[in-house]
Structure formats: structure tokens, C-alpha cells
Amino acid sequence: MYGSARRLGNRFPLEILKFDVRQSSLGLGMAIAEFPDVSMNEHEALIALNLIDHVGPIRLRQLRAELGSAVAILSARRRTLQAVPGIGAETAEAIGHWEKNADLTGELRRIAEHGCRILIEADPEYPDLLRQIYDPPSVLYVRGRLIPTDRSAIALVGSRHTTHYGVEVARKLAFQLGYAGITVVSGGARGIDTAAHLGALASNGRTIVVLGTGLNFVFPQENEALFERIAEKGVVLTQFPFNRPADKQTFPIRNRIVAGLTLGTVVVEATPTSGSLITANFALEYGRQVFAVPGRIDSPKSRGCHELIKNGAKLCEGIDDILGEFEYLFGPRERDALAQQQGSLALSDVERQIWSALSTDPQSIDDILNTTQLPASTVNACLIGMEMKRLVRQLPGHIFVKGCT
């Protein structure tokens, strides 16, 4: 299933034995060791531990509670490590021989080569919401830059195998969230995730993609250009080291980060076995809000959302259902952002004609066509875009009114 993932530029061989002394792109100004007596810093030690299969966030927290730091963990004797509660002989052995199990030299080279940065929990830029969960990643590989407004983030997730309805709803919600200044977080997968990222970018808003691979893998392959756009205007991040491909374990781990980064998770379309329900369950565990978009009662791709609603998730019909849950955080400024910014929108000539033809009184599509004398295909396409911008509201019966004045 994952064999089609494409590996990107890995020019440095894994067997390199020495580092240069240089200012690295970690933003740490590291003096990189060439001699064995040069001490390792905490960032380097955590990167090394993150490369060891037997050491996850929970075991690492136990070790640090007993030994004080990642540097102390790597320096400890195996019998000392094994004496820590929850740390067995296998894990102690893996850490005790970490130089054989973790290619720290090669990993630091790859970090510099790919222009990414490393964040640990002690760094001010490490996301506050993620720091609050019980198993925060010890290391984040980051392309792009996290900014303070990313604290106001909503996850928007759903099925890889979706319907036209699901894609359109995801794009519309993401566009409106991004336009209101809220960061949209998703997992970069086909289907709903991709639609969410594209909708946020279309609004010139912020979006974060959380990968289930190392940064030098693109999965799915067709999203390579999308991930590059996100890195330029938002953030691409992962907890996985370079050369880690996707597998059945990485996606649930990725999903917990998606839920942990955000105030709430919106599930747009999902079957009962969809991985997006794992994200929703993590959100519930972390005490975050869960929303679900209803669909057709006879559509298998909506059953997961309907189950969430039956079990207490908030039914989501639009952005107001999301923002209303966080009134204490967003307040009237964000809730009214779309209306307040309408005047600053750069409208096309066709959009201006349609806007002039509309009023607060309901008008049919035929009324708009008669007034504007524009082709029906052009009017229909523009009305969809204007509805996403909240300039137009569509009422039952294909009737339209001005949305913002």
C-alpha cells in the first residue's frame, strides 16, 4: 500500500562518521562533535532518542522523571535504565547501545540539508496545545514557522474515499475558517484532508499538515506540490525522523498530533472504520470539542459522522456552529471577520455584476441571469465561489440573497 511513496533528496550517506562545526538550520547554533569528549546538547540527545524504536513519548517521560534529561538518559548505564519503572531489558539495551541504533550524525546532516527545524517541548515555539496532552512528541521536525495565531486552530478531517458533497463541504468550511483567521490542521491525505488544506490556502489563511512519515517522503505522491505550498505559507511537521515511511502504526500516531494541536476536530465525512474517527477519539481524550457534518442517511460515507452525533458530537452545518463553541476565545471579532472583511475582497468583474444584481430579497437564478445577461455556467460558478466567501447565501429552492453587506 505504501510502496508508492517517493523518497526525496537524501544526498548524504548514512555512514558518515563526523560532523562539521557549523551553524545548523535547527536554529540552535550547535557545536557539533568531532571528538568523543565534546558534550551533546539536549536537542541532539532527544533527536537520538527519537531514532530508537523502543523509546516513545511515555517511556521518555518516565526516564526523564528519574534521570533528569535526555543527555543523562544516553549517558546512563543499562542497569540504571532498567531500574526505571516501565523500562524493560530490551529498551535499556537499545538505549545503552544507542550509537548502533541511532544514526545521529546522518540525521543531523539530513535536517540541515532539508532546511527543517527541530522543536522540543522546552522551546517557546513548541505548540502550547500539543504540550498539554499526556504524550506530546519529544521532537517535532518543522518546515515553515509556527506563529502565535496558530493557537486558534481547528482540525478538519475525513475519509480518503469521499464524495463530491464531502469535498465541497470540506473546502467551504476550511475557506471560511481560514478567512476568519483560524488555522486549519489536517493530515495531508487524499480526500477530505486535501480539500481542507486547499480551502484554507484559497482564503489566504493558515494551514498545517501533519505527516505520517519523515519529511523526505511524500505520501500521497500527488500532494508534493501542495506540501510545498503549505511549507511556504503555513507549516509541514512530523514527529518521525527522516527515512521513516508510512505504515499501519504511523497514521494513528499522526492523528493524535492533529487532535493535540487543535481546539476541536471537525469530521466531514467518514465510514465507521475511518481513521478520522481515531482523530475524533483522541480529541475527546484530550478534552477537545468534536464536531461532525451530517450527510445523506443512505450514504455509507456519512455513517461515521452520524455515529459521532449520536454519541454527543456537535452537529456542524457551518462555520457558525464551530465558532459558537469558542465564543470565549474568538469573541465577536473572529465570528464577524467574514462580514467585516467583505469590503476588502478583490472581486472580479463578473462577481461585481452578480453582487450588484443581488439584494437582501430572495432572487432565483433566473432573476440573476435576466439582470446580468451572463451565461448560466458563469453565474453558477461565481455563485459557488461567492457563497464560500460568505458574500452570498443560498436558500432552499436555488434562491439567493446577499450574505454580507
Beta strands, then each sheet from edge to edge (+ up, - down):
strand 1: 6-7
strand 2: 117-119
strand 3: 140-144
strand 4: 153-157
strand 5: 183-186
strand 6: 207-210
strand 7: 217-218
strand 8: 235-238
strand 9: 264-267
strand 10: 289-292
strand 11: 314-315
strand 12: 363-364
strand 13: 392-395
strand 14: 399-402
sheet 1: 1+ 7-
sheet 2: 2+ 3- 8+ 6+ 5+ 4+ 9+ 10+ 11+
sheet 3: 12+ 14- 13+
end
